[in-house]
């Protein structure tokens, strides 16, 4: 069996989904949702010139609101251009360190002519950790203890600000110190699907505090006119969160926690002290596992 520290980028990286700079933000959103990805690479003549992530989409949703149509926002104008690239022969442990040192979640993989070969993400790195480092660390050894939490009645506006200001991808919704839901960048990006390309026609969600909109027999919701700024004030955490989130206990093997992430297609797990008490004590994310991999392979 190949030892983990001998793995190279070429052993684990994936093919990148790409768009061109003249594509729109609407195209980006569709691609991410259709292919279930959280980032894509912008290319010209097969060479990478930028990248855009779910976190970028979340920030842009907040910044542009109803002021600009998302099908009119050019990808080349909003993409990140400060790319960090590695070659296919790069050691995987070195790649993990580059991600940590630059606070990023992916690296662009190119050949010697700077032609795009693929993308290496933290998911690829932690998948290797789960395979090669079972029994090395427990969840509590690397979990983040200071978890950003919100109450079920917190507004979307404040949740967006909290996530953007703290540069996080998720917040845990708690009640009496127990996790009752989780809100991620994907949940917020999906809200743009409630709009037409002009960010001003939304499906109004039912809420006790506001006018009730009739739900038809096939459970489709009536569409009405509303500016996104109103949506940010009306929607609450309980309206958009995933309820009953998958959790792990602090004494679980970290590699097993990674397997749960991969199996369920999630990137962060609330950590509880025990299933019996169910008190939130932390969160474990792919960034935490990336740190564990660096320590384990040192």
Backbone bond lengths (Angstrom), bond angles and torsions (degrees), N, CA, C in turn:
res aa  C-N    CA-C-N  psi(-1)  N-CA   C-N-CA  omega(-1)  CA-C   N-CA-C  phi
1 X - - - 1.474 - - 1.528 109.33 -
2 X 1.317 115.41 132.56 1.463 120.28 178.12 1.527 110.31 -66.31
3 X 1.293 116.88 129.38 1.463 120.32 176.67 1.519 109.52 -69.96
4 X 1.312 115.59 145.28 1.462 121.21 -177.23 1.519 111.82 -56.23
5 X 1.336 117.02 -42.77 1.459 119.46 -175.45 1.518 111.93 -66.98
6 X 1.340 117.92 -10.64 1.449 120.95 177.69 1.525 112.30 -93.67
7 X 1.313 116.53 -7.34 1.452 120.11 -179.29 1.527 110.65 -67.53
8 X 1.324 114.66 149.17 1.452 121.61 178.67 1.521 109.87 -122.32
9 X 1.303 114.85 167.39 1.463 119.44 -178.23 1.522 111.02 -55.30
10 X 1.311 117.59 -39.22 1.453 121.53 -176.97 1.525 112.78 -64.63
11 X 1.337 116.87 -19.59 1.467 120.47 -179.09 1.520 112.80 -78.31
12 X 1.324 118.10 -20.12 1.465 119.19 -172.45 1.527 115.03 -132.92
13 X 1.333 118.89 -14.57 1.461 117.93 -175.01 1.529 110.70 -67.72
14 X 1.341 115.01 161.26 1.460 121.62 -177.60 1.529 110.41 -117.33
15 X 1.311 114.98 162.46 1.458 120.21 174.16 1.514 108.98 -65.98
16 X 1.309 117.16 137.37 1.466 121.49 -178.23 1.519 110.56 -90.54
17 X 1.326 115.67 140.28 1.466 120.91 169.08 1.520 107.35 -81.06
18 X 1.315 117.01 131.99 1.461 120.20 -173.17 1.530 111.57 -126.01
19 X 1.323 114.21 152.81 1.456 123.05 169.75 1.521 107.66 -137.21
20 X 1.311 116.31 169.76 1.460 121.18 178.60 1.526 110.07 -102.83
21 X 1.324 117.85 160.32 1.474 120.63 -174.66 1.520 114.16 -60.77
22 X 1.334 118.21 -23.02 1.464 120.06 -179.92 1.524 112.97 -84.68
23 X 1.330 117.42 -6.39 1.465 119.55 172.91 1.524 109.34 -66.14
24 X 1.326 115.90 160.27 1.459 120.68 -176.78 1.515 111.27 -99.25
25 X 1.325 114.79 168.75 1.460 120.69 175.35 1.521 110.65 -63.70
26 X 1.311 116.71 -30.09 1.457 120.67 175.20 1.523 110.63 -62.65
27 X 1.336 117.07 -40.08 1.463 121.45 177.28 1.526 110.94 -63.34
28 X 1.341 115.94 -38.76 1.459 120.78 179.09 1.526 110.07 -62.48
29 X 1.323 116.18 -49.02 1.458 120.81 -178.92 1.527 111.17 -58.38
30 X 1.328 116.66 -45.68 1.463 120.92 -179.63 1.526 111.05 -61.47
31 X 1.321 116.79 -43.82 1.458 120.62 -178.79 1.526 111.36 -64.37
32 X 1.330 116.72 -43.25 1.460 119.78 -179.39 1.515 111.46 -63.49
33 X 1.330 117.00 -43.49 1.459 119.94 -179.04 1.529 111.23 -72.04
34 X 1.323 117.63 -40.08 1.465 120.85 -178.31 1.520 112.79 -67.22
35 X 1.331 116.24 -38.27 1.458 120.44 -176.63 1.533 112.55 -100.93
36 X 1.342 116.70 2.09 1.466 122.22 179.65 1.522 111.22 52.70
37 X 1.319 115.59 53.46 1.460 121.66 179.31 1.524 108.31 -123.72
38 X 1.323 116.44 160.61 1.462 119.71 -178.10 1.523 113.04 -114.60
39 X 1.334 116.76 9.58 1.464 120.55 177.53 1.522 108.54 -165.34
40 X 1.294 115.34 154.12 1.460 119.83 173.13 1.516 109.51 -144.65
41 X 1.324 114.81 160.14 1.465 121.67 -174.50 1.526 109.07 -103.66
42 X 1.313 115.39 138.07 1.465 121.91 176.78 1.523 107.59 -96.91
43 X 1.325 116.52 128.46 1.467 120.05 -174.72 1.525 112.03 -128.95
44 X 1.324 114.71 154.78 1.459 123.82 168.15 1.514 107.25 -135.21
45 X 1.328 115.92 123.84 1.464 121.40 -179.26 1.525 110.94 52.76
46 X 1.337 114.88 44.24 1.465 123.88 175.14 1.527 114.06 69.97
47 X 1.320 116.91 6.37 1.461 120.37 179.06 1.536 109.52 -107.16
48 X 1.340 118.04 137.90 1.467 120.37 -179.39 1.521 111.30 -72.49
49 X 1.338 116.32 132.62 1.462 120.31 176.94 1.527 111.66 -124.77
50 X 1.322 117.46 -7.67 1.454 120.23 179.89 1.511 111.90 -171.46
51 X 1.320 115.16 174.13 1.461 121.51 178.08 1.525 107.72 -148.08
52 X 1.323 116.28 149.79 1.461 120.83 175.50 1.525 108.17 -138.70
53 X 1.328 115.88 139.81 1.452 121.54 -174.14 1.526 111.07 -123.42
54 X 1.333 114.83 171.40 1.465 119.40 174.66 1.518 111.44 -58.38
55 X 1.330 116.13 -37.71 1.472 119.49 179.19 1.534 110.41 -61.60
56 X 1.328 116.82 -38.36 1.465 120.09 176.32 1.528 110.79 -63.61
57 X 1.336 116.28 -42.09 1.460 120.69 -179.98 1.519 110.24 -61.43
58 X 1.336 116.33 -43.87 1.457 120.78 179.90 1.532 110.24 -59.92
59 X 1.326 116.46 -44.54 1.464 120.43 179.84 1.528 111.01 -64.62
60 X 1.318 116.88 -40.79 1.459 120.88 -178.42 1.527 111.65 -69.07
61 X 1.331 116.40 -36.81 1.461 119.88 175.76 1.519 109.36 -58.27
62 X 1.326 115.07 -42.82 1.469 118.91 -178.81 1.530 111.29 -69.89
63 X 1.322 117.15 -43.08 1.459 120.88 -173.82 1.529 112.90 -72.22
64 X 1.338 116.02 -44.45 1.453 118.31 -173.06 1.525 112.84 -86.23
65 X 1.353 115.08 -30.59 1.466 119.82 179.60 1.527 109.63 43.40
66 X 1.331 117.04 -126.98 1.471 120.10 -176.72 1.519 112.49 -91.80
67 X 1.319 118.07 4.21 1.464 119.65 -172.68 1.517 113.44 -74.96
68 X 1.329 118.29 -26.72 1.458 120.62 179.72 1.521 110.46 -138.04
69 X 1.322 117.82 138.48 1.467 120.93 176.57 1.530 109.90 -66.90
70 X 1.327 116.90 136.21 1.459 118.08 -177.44 1.518 112.21 -70.47
71 X 1.336 117.60 -21.38 1.464 118.03 176.14 1.529 111.63 -82.32
72 X 1.338 115.91 -1.31 1.467 120.56 177.26 1.524 112.00 -109.05
73 X 1.323 116.47 -4.39 1.467 120.07 178.31 1.521 108.34 -85.94
74 X 1.295 116.19 114.52 1.462 122.01 -175.78 1.522 110.43 -77.16
75 X 1.327 115.92 131.56 1.462 121.38 -178.16 1.518 111.58 -57.07
76 X 1.317 116.76 -39.01 1.461 120.02 -179.48 1.513 113.61 -62.72
77 X 1.346 116.85 -19.77 1.462 120.51 -179.36 1.520 113.25 -87.30
78 X 1.327 118.02 -17.19 1.467 120.07 -173.89 1.530 113.52 -123.33
79 X 1.308 118.35 -5.74 1.462 120.95 -178.44 1.526 110.70 -70.77
80 X 1.320 115.94 158.39 1.464 121.67 172.47 1.525 108.17 -85.54
81 X 1.313 116.00 131.59 1.467 120.09 -176.27 1.527 113.20 -109.34
82 X 1.324 116.70 -5.58 1.459 120.07 -179.90 1.530 109.02 -83.91
83 X 1.315 116.20 75.30 1.459 121.81 -173.99 1.523 111.83 -81.95
84 X 1.314 115.07 142.70 1.469 121.44 172.03 1.516 106.66 -115.63
85 X 1.305 115.58 121.49 1.464 120.73 -174.95 1.522 110.98 -116.66
86 X 1.326 114.06 156.34 1.469 121.40 174.17 1.523 107.26 -135.93
87 X 1.312 115.13 160.87 1.457 119.80 176.16 1.528 109.68 -91.25
88 X 1.293 117.16 166.92 1.464 122.04 -176.87 1.525 112.74 -63.66
89 X 1.330 116.64 -26.05 1.459 120.52 -177.83 1.527 113.41 -87.29
90 X 1.335 118.05 1.58 1.468 120.58 -178.91 1.514 111.24 -63.00
91 X 1.340 115.45 137.26 1.462 120.96 177.47 1.526 109.81 -65.47
92 X 1.340 116.65 137.40 1.459 120.49 -175.59 1.528 112.19 -64.97
93 X 1.317 117.25 -35.37 1.466 120.04 177.05 1.521 110.85 -63.56
94 X 1.309 116.82 -39.67 1.468 120.59 176.83 1.525 110.05 -64.41
95 X 1.315 117.11 -40.37 1.464 120.64 178.44 1.525 110.91 -60.83
96 X 1.335 115.93 -41.41 1.465 119.76 178.81 1.520 110.85 -62.47
97 X 1.310 117.11 -38.86 1.465 120.86 178.35 1.527 111.50 -67.17
98 X 1.324 116.67 -38.72 1.459 119.96 177.85 1.525 110.18 -61.67
99 X 1.325 116.38 -42.89 1.465 120.13 177.42 1.524 110.79 -60.75
100 X 1.324 116.59 -45.94 1.464 120.41 179.99 1.519 111.33 -62.82
101 X 1.322 117.02 -48.14 1.461 120.89 -174.34 1.531 112.54 -67.07
102 X 1.332 116.49 -27.08 1.464 120.13 -178.81 1.522 112.82 -105.36
103 X 1.323 115.96 4.62 1.466 122.04 178.69 1.525 111.14 51.92
104 X 1.329 115.57 51.57 1.467 121.29 178.19 1.527 109.11 -128.55
105 X 1.318 115.57 164.63 1.466 120.41 -175.51 1.521 113.39 -113.25
106 X 1.326 117.20 5.54 1.466 118.86 179.43 1.521 110.51 -159.04
107 X 1.310 114.56 158.55 1.460 122.44 176.06 1.522 108.67 -130.32
108 X 1.311 116.55 140.82 1.453 122.12 176.34 1.532 108.41 -83.37
109 X 1.318 116.78 130.17 1.464 121.50 179.43 1.524 108.57 -102.87
110 X 1.328 115.85 124.40 1.471 120.93 -178.78 1.528 110.40 -128.48
111 X 1.333 115.13 164.80 1.462 119.25 173.21 1.523 109.52 -92.94
112 X 1.312 116.31 -172.01 1.459 120.28 -174.39 1.531 112.52 -68.06
113 X 1.339 118.06 -16.44 1.463 122.21 177.67 1.524 111.74 -99.31
114 X 1.303 117.20 11.90 1.466 124.80 179.96 1.530 112.00 65.37
115 X 1.317 116.22 25.18 1.462 121.24 173.38 1.525 107.78 -82.58
116 X 1.316 116.45 135.32 1.462 120.95 -178.70 1.519 110.86 -62.84
117 X 1.336 115.55 129.33 1.456 121.32 175.22 1.530 111.66 -107.55
118 X 1.328 116.57 -33.30 1.457 119.46 -179.75 1.515 110.95 172.20
119 X 1.323 115.20 -165.31 1.459 120.83 179.68 1.529 108.45 -135.26
120 X 1.311 115.06 136.60 1.466 122.31 178.84 1.518 107.34 -110.34
121 X 1.319 117.54 119.61 1.463 121.83 -177.47 1.523 110.72 -113.96
122 X 1.328 114.93 169.71 1.457 119.76 176.32 1.522 111.70 -62.82
123 X 1.317 116.89 -28.39 1.460 119.59 176.19 1.520 110.04 -61.20
124 X 1.323 117.29 -41.36 1.464 120.89 177.55 1.528 110.78 -63.62
125 X 1.330 115.89 -40.51 1.464 120.57 -179.10 1.527 111.13 -67.06
126 X 1.339 116.90 -47.01 1.462 118.64 -176.18 1.523 111.64 -72.38
127 X 1.336 117.37 -24.94 1.464 119.60 174.76 1.517 110.06 -63.84
128 X 1.330 115.51 -38.86 1.468 119.27 176.09 1.520 110.70 -67.28
129 X 1.349 117.31 -37.37 1.465 120.25 176.89 1.524 110.35 -59.00
130 X 1.327 116.95 -46.59 1.462 120.80 -178.58 1.529 111.71 -60.07
131 X 1.316 115.79 -33.05 1.465 120.14 -177.60 1.519 112.78 -78.19
132 X 1.324 117.13 -36.79 1.460 119.69 -170.05 1.524 115.38 -109.61
133 X 1.336 118.44 -8.06 1.456 118.89 -175.12 1.521 114.09 -128.04
134 X 1.300 116.73 35.08 1.459 120.46 173.77 1.530 109.99 -60.91
135 X 1.335 116.38 134.51 1.462 120.27 175.67 1.516 115.34 84.67
136 X 1.330 118.04 5.09 1.463 120.42 -177.14 1.528 111.53 -88.23
137 X 1.333 117.34 -48.32 1.466 121.24 -178.03 1.522 110.96 -131.32
138 X 1.334 115.13 157.29 1.458 121.86 172.15 1.530 109.21 -100.10
139 X 1.310 116.41 163.08 1.459 121.25 178.79 1.527 110.95 -54.96
140 X 1.315 117.54 -42.88 1.462 121.12 -175.70 1.527 112.85 -65.08
141 X 1.338 117.16 -18.83 1.458 120.08 -179.42 1.529 112.46 -71.31
142 X 1.313 117.29 -26.67 1.467 119.74 -175.11 1.523 114.57 -132.67
143 X 1.310 118.83 1.51 1.462 119.69 -179.76 1.532 110.35 -65.41
144 X 1.320 115.73 154.22 1.457 122.08 173.66 1.520 108.10 -86.03
145 X 1.324 116.39 121.22 1.462 119.71 -174.66 1.521 113.13 -83.80
146 X 1.322 116.72 -31.28 1.466 119.98 179.85 1.528 109.45 -87.43
147 X 1.307 115.83 91.64 1.457 121.72 -175.97 1.529 109.69 -91.15
148 X 1.317 116.57 135.22 1.457 120.41 173.22 1.523 108.58 -79.32
149 X 1.317 116.58 120.51 1.462 121.25 -177.56 1.524 110.53 -124.60
150 X 1.308 114.83 156.42 1.464 121.44 174.83 1.521 108.05 -136.54
151 X 1.320 115.30 157.46 1.460 121.00 176.34 1.528 109.02 -82.98
152 X 1.318 117.90 158.65 1.471 120.50 -179.73 1.521 114.20 -58.35
153 X 1.355 117.88 -25.45 1.461 119.96 -178.22 1.528 113.26 -99.38
154 X 1.348 117.39 16.20 1.466 120.32 175.95 1.526 109.51 -72.50
155 X 1.335 117.27 143.89 1.461 120.27 -178.13 1.522 111.79 -80.23
156 X 1.331 114.96 155.62 1.457 120.58 176.95 1.522 110.80 -59.88
157 X 1.315 117.05 -36.80 1.471 121.34 179.13 1.532 110.67 -55.79
158 X 1.313 117.25 -48.95 1.462 120.83 -178.78 1.529 111.53 -70.66
159 X 1.325 115.97 -33.45 1.472 119.34 178.05 1.519 110.07 -65.33
160 X 1.326 117.25 -44.22 1.468 121.02 177.49 1.521 110.87 -58.89
161 X 1.324 116.75 -47.67 1.456 120.54 179.79 1.527 110.99 -60.32
162 X 1.319 116.99 -42.75 1.457 121.85 -179.40 1.520 111.16 -61.07
163 X 1.317 116.82 -45.37 1.459 120.71 -178.28 1.527 111.73 -69.71
164 X 1.327 116.70 -41.09 1.465 120.29 -179.55 1.523 111.04 -68.85
165 X 1.323 116.55 -46.42 1.467 120.73 -177.72 1.519 112.40 -64.19
166 X 1.337 117.27 -32.19 1.465 121.24 -178.11 1.523 112.84 -100.74
167 X 1.345 116.20 0.94 1.459 121.52 177.11 1.539 111.40 53.41
168 X 1.327 115.61 49.80 1.463 120.85 178.80 1.516 109.99 -117.73
169 X 1.314 115.45 159.30 1.459 121.48 -176.62 1.517 113.44 -99.88
170 X 1.350 117.00 -6.50 1.466 119.21 -177.22 1.516 110.14 -160.24
171 X 1.322 115.37 153.58 1.453 121.99 170.74 1.524 107.49 -129.47
172 X 1.317 115.87 150.31 1.461 120.96 179.22 1.528 108.36 -99.45
173 X 1.299 116.12 134.07 1.462 121.63 176.24 1.524 107.58 -92.37
174 X 1.318 116.36 124.12 1.467 119.94 -175.16 1.518 111.51 -124.72
175 X 1.311 114.47 155.57 1.461 122.92 172.74 1.518 106.98 -142.17
176 X 1.314 116.37 121.26 1.474 121.68 -176.77 1.524 111.08 56.87
177 X 1.336 115.43 41.33 1.480 123.14 176.59 1.525 113.08 68.03
178 X 1.328 118.05 15.26 1.461 121.62 179.66 1.526 109.43 -117.53
179 X 1.339 117.93 137.61 1.467 120.17 -178.57 1.528 111.55 -71.28
180 X 1.328 115.61 124.75 1.465 120.22 178.64 1.528 111.36 -116.96
181 X 1.330 116.98 -8.85 1.453 120.24 179.32 1.511 111.20 -170.91
182 X 1.308 115.70 173.11 1.461 120.97 176.98 1.526 107.96 -145.76
183 X 1.330 115.97 143.09 1.459 122.70 178.63 1.519 108.07 -123.64
184 X 1.319 116.74 127.78 1.454 121.85 -176.59 1.526 110.54 -119.92
185 X 1.323 115.46 171.29 1.463 120.87 174.79 1.520 111.13 -56.61
186 X 1.334 117.63 -38.78 1.452 120.82 -179.44 1.530 111.30 -62.18
187 X 1.338 116.87 -39.54 1.463 120.26 178.44 1.519 110.57 -61.60
188 X 1.334 116.29 -40.69 1.462 120.43 -178.38 1.522 110.88 -73.87
189 X 1.339 117.10 -39.73 1.455 119.35 178.11 1.524 110.28 -62.68
190 X 1.320 117.35 -36.53 1.461 121.10 -179.48 1.519 112.08 -63.99
191 X 1.332 117.17 -22.80 1.460 120.05 178.78 1.519 111.22 -62.54
192 X 1.326 116.81 -27.51 1.462 118.43 178.92 1.518 110.83 -65.69
193 X 1.332 116.74 -16.91 1.457 120.49 175.61 1.505 112.54 -71.86
194 X 1.336 117.13 -13.56 1.461 120.66 175.78 1.512 111.59 -78.56
195 X 1.335 115.29 -6.13 1.469 119.22 -177.95 1.510 110.62 -110.38
196 X 1.320 115.72 154.35 1.452 119.33 166.55 1.530 106.17 -77.35
197 X 1.330 118.96 -179.53 1.464 119.23 -177.25 1.517 114.61 -59.92
198 X 1.305 120.05 -4.06 1.454 120.45 -175.40 1.524 113.03 -108.79
199 X 1.328 116.62 8.91 1.460 120.24 172.42 1.521 113.44 61.24
200 X 1.335 118.54 21.55 1.455 117.74 -177.41 1.524 113.89 -133.41
201 X 1.328 117.77 2.29 1.449 118.95 173.09 1.524 107.98 -116.68
202 X 1.301 116.11 119.85 1.453 120.38 -175.19 1.513 111.74 -127.68
203 X 1.322 114.90 152.55 1.447 121.13 167.31 1.515 106.80 -78.57
204 X 1.311 118.79 121.02 1.458 120.72 178.14 1.518 109.35 -80.77
205 X 1.306 115.23 124.84 1.451 120.31 -179.87 1.520 109.77 -84.09
206 X 1.295 114.58 145.85 1.460 120.38 178.26 1.520 110.66 -66.03
207 X 1.303 116.18 133.89 1.460 119.75 171.94 1.514 108.21 -152.91
208 X 1.331 117.91 141.49 1.453 122.58 -173.29 1.517 113.12 -58.14
209 X 1.370 117.42 -28.47 1.455 120.02 -173.89 1.519 113.00 -79.70
210 X 1.347 116.60 -10.30 1.452 118.56 -172.01 1.524 110.83 -126.12
211 X 1.303 115.51 174.62 1.452 120.96 178.92 1.516 109.94 -57.03
212 X 1.319 116.79 136.46 1.458 120.62 -178.39 1.532 109.88 -86.74
213 X 1.298 115.06 132.29 1.450 120.65 179.08 1.514 109.08 -106.51
214 X 1.332 114.91 130.60 1.454 120.38 -173.79 1.530 111.21 -61.81
215 X 1.324 114.97 136.46 1.458 121.04 174.69 1.521 108.03 -100.94
216 X 1.321 117.82 127.00 1.450 121.02 -178.30 1.513 110.24 -73.29
217 X 1.335 115.58 171.19 1.462 120.14 -174.13 1.517 112.69 -62.50
218 X 1.331 116.90 -30.38 1.468 118.83 179.43 1.525 110.94 -88.13
219 X 1.368 115.81 13.19 1.459 122.56 173.03 1.528 114.39 67.62
220 X 1.341 116.80 15.44 1.468 118.02 171.37 1.518 108.01 -80.95
221 X 1.332 116.20 148.76 1.455 121.15 -177.59 1.521 110.88 -98.49
222 X 1.333 115.08 145.44 1.456 120.23 178.81 1.525 109.85 -70.06
223 X 1.334 116.21 138.19 1.456 120.97 178.20 1.524 110.63 -90.95
224 X 1.330 116.71 140.96 1.458 121.72 177.06 1.506 109.08 -140.93
225 X 1.322 115.40 174.20 1.455 120.72 179.37 1.526 110.94 -87.08
226 X 1.320 116.53 130.09 1.467 120.06 174.14 1.509 109.46 -160.97
227 X 1.283 117.67 137.98 1.454 123.54 176.09 1.521 109.26 -76.08
228 X 1.343 117.01 146.23 1.460 119.89 -177.43 1.526 112.42 -61.82
229 X 1.323 117.06 -27.30 1.459 118.66 178.21 1.518 110.00 -61.81
230 X 1.341 116.99 -34.11 1.459 120.35 175.93 1.512 111.39 -69.54
231 X 1.325 116.62 -39.83 1.464 121.12 177.95 1.523 110.46 -59.74
232 X 1.339 117.21 -40.78 1.465 120.59 -178.51 1.524 111.48 -63.51
233 X 1.325 115.94 -28.85 1.460 119.37 -179.59 1.520 112.32 -86.91
234 X 1.339 116.49 -28.05 1.463 120.61 -176.04 1.519 112.53 -86.41
235 X 1.330 117.35 -46.75 1.459 120.08 -176.71 1.518 110.90 -65.92
236 X 1.317 115.35 136.68 1.457 121.84 179.24 1.518 109.60 -113.08
237 X 1.321 115.41 167.45 1.454 120.78 179.68 1.524 111.29 -53.93
238 X 1.312 117.17 -41.96 1.458 120.44 -177.33 1.529 112.47 -65.16
239 X 1.359 116.37 -23.10 1.459 120.33 -179.72 1.518 113.07 -76.76
240 X 1.323 117.55 -28.39 1.465 120.45 -171.95 1.520 113.92 -117.57
241 X 1.334 117.74 -11.13 1.463 119.94 -176.44 1.522 111.26 -72.04
242 X 1.332 115.53 155.72 1.453 121.29 166.34 1.529 106.66 -85.04
243 X 1.334 118.26 114.79 1.473 119.63 -177.14 1.519 111.57 -74.76
244 X 1.320 115.26 161.33 1.471 121.94 177.14 1.526 111.70 48.69
245 X 1.325 117.45 61.68 1.463 120.24 -175.70 1.528 111.84 -66.04
246 X 1.317 114.92 152.54 1.463 120.17 173.02 1.520 108.65 -66.22
247 X 1.321 117.02 128.19 1.464 121.74 -178.85 1.518 109.45 -123.77
248 X 1.331 115.45 163.39 1.463 121.68 173.13 1.522 108.26 -130.94
249 X 1.310 115.69 159.72 1.464 120.08 176.79 1.524 109.51 -92.03
250 X 1.316 115.78 157.90 1.453 120.91 -174.59 1.524 113.40 -68.04
251 X 1.324 118.00 -20.19 1.463 121.15 -178.66 1.525 113.48 -95.99
252 X 1.319 117.37 8.33 1.457 120.63 177.95 1.522 110.08 -75.41
253 X 1.340 116.49 145.94 1.459 121.03 173.83 1.526 108.46 -58.61
254 X 1.325 116.55 132.83 1.456 121.08 -178.00 1.528 111.41 -60.78
255 X 1.326 116.66 -36.33 1.468 119.69 178.34 1.529 111.04 -63.62
256 X 1.321 117.35 -35.63 1.464 120.53 177.22 1.529 110.75 -67.73
257 X 1.334 116.08 -36.22 1.463 119.63 177.11 1.528 110.39 -63.30
258 X 1.323 116.25 -39.51 1.461 120.05 177.88 1.525 110.69 -63.19
259 X 1.326 116.51 -40.84 1.465 119.91 178.04 1.521 110.92 -60.49
260 X 1.329 116.70 -37.39 1.468 120.87 177.77 1.527 109.98 -65.30
261 X 1.343 116.20 -42.11 1.466 119.87 177.15 1.528 110.71 -58.23
262 X 1.321 115.45 -49.97 1.464 120.82 -176.21 1.520 110.92 -65.13
263 X 1.317 116.18 -44.12 1.473 120.73 -177.71 1.522 112.00 -63.50
264 X 1.329 116.39 -35.05 1.459 120.75 -176.98 1.526 113.80 -99.04
265 X 1.325 116.44 -0.66 1.452 120.23 178.75 1.509 113.14 64.99
266 X 1.348 116.84 37.42 1.459 121.46 179.64 1.521 109.63 -123.07
267 X 1.337 115.94 159.62 1.461 119.73 -172.42 1.522 113.69 -118.68
268 X 1.324 116.43 2.69 1.450 120.31 178.52 1.511 110.58 -155.35
269 X 1.328 116.82 137.00 1.459 122.12 -176.70 1.518 109.93 -124.47
270 X 1.332 118.76 121.69 1.459 120.03 171.16 1.532 109.31 -60.17
271 X 1.327 115.27 142.55 1.474 120.67 -179.24 1.529 108.65 -111.29
272 X 1.320 116.46 129.92 1.467 121.38 178.21 1.520 109.33 -113.45
273 X 1.343 114.93 157.59 1.467 118.78 -178.52 1.519 111.37 -67.19
274 X 1.309 116.84 -37.50 1.459 122.61 176.06 1.517 108.10 -164.23
275 X 1.302 116.68 159.74 1.460 120.04 178.50 1.529 109.88 -66.42
276 X 1.314 116.62 -32.16 1.466 120.57 -179.24 1.529 111.52 -68.36
277 X 1.335 116.71 -49.70 1.471 120.01 -178.74 1.522 112.56 -80.40
278 X 1.324 115.92 -40.96 1.463 123.45 174.67 1.528 113.34 63.71
279 X 1.324 117.19 31.09 1.460 121.34 177.65 1.524 109.73 -87.09
280 X 1.323 116.33 133.16 1.457 120.37 -179.65 1.531 110.41 -70.15
281 X 1.334 116.71 126.73 1.465 120.81 -179.78 1.532 112.08 -124.15
282 X 1.312 117.72 -5.21 1.459 119.59 -179.41 1.509 111.81 172.24
283 X 1.315 114.74 -172.42 1.459 121.67 174.54 1.520 107.69 -145.03
284 X 1.314 117.20 142.99 1.460 120.78 177.49 1.525 107.67 -118.43
285 X 1.325 114.89 127.36 1.458 121.31 -176.25 1.525 110.15 -124.63
286 X 1.319 114.53 174.77 1.465 117.92 178.70 1.525 111.30 -64.05
287 X 1.327 117.76 -27.39 1.468 120.74 175.64 1.520 111.05 -65.56
288 X 1.327 116.99 -40.69 1.468 120.90 177.40 1.517 110.78 -63.82
289 X 1.318 116.36 -41.81 1.472 119.70 179.97 1.523 110.72 -68.22
290 X 1.321 116.64 -34.28 1.465 120.25 176.14 1.520 110.64 -60.53
291 X 1.349 116.19 -40.16 1.475 120.16 176.38 1.526 110.73 -63.61
292 X 1.318 116.10 -40.19 1.466 120.24 179.81 1.525 111.10 -64.25
293 X 1.324 115.46 -39.55 1.464 119.12 179.11 1.521 111.00 -62.64
294 X 1.335 116.80 -40.75 1.458 119.94 179.53 1.517 110.71 -61.37
295 X 1.331 116.02 -43.88 1.466 120.24 179.42 1.527 111.24 -66.00
296 X 1.319 115.86 -41.99 1.470 119.67 -176.00 1.518 112.49 -68.81
297 X 1.326 116.77 -28.94 1.464 119.60 -176.55 1.519 112.62 -99.02
298 X 1.339 116.92 5.83 1.479 119.66 179.92 1.516 110.15 -74.33
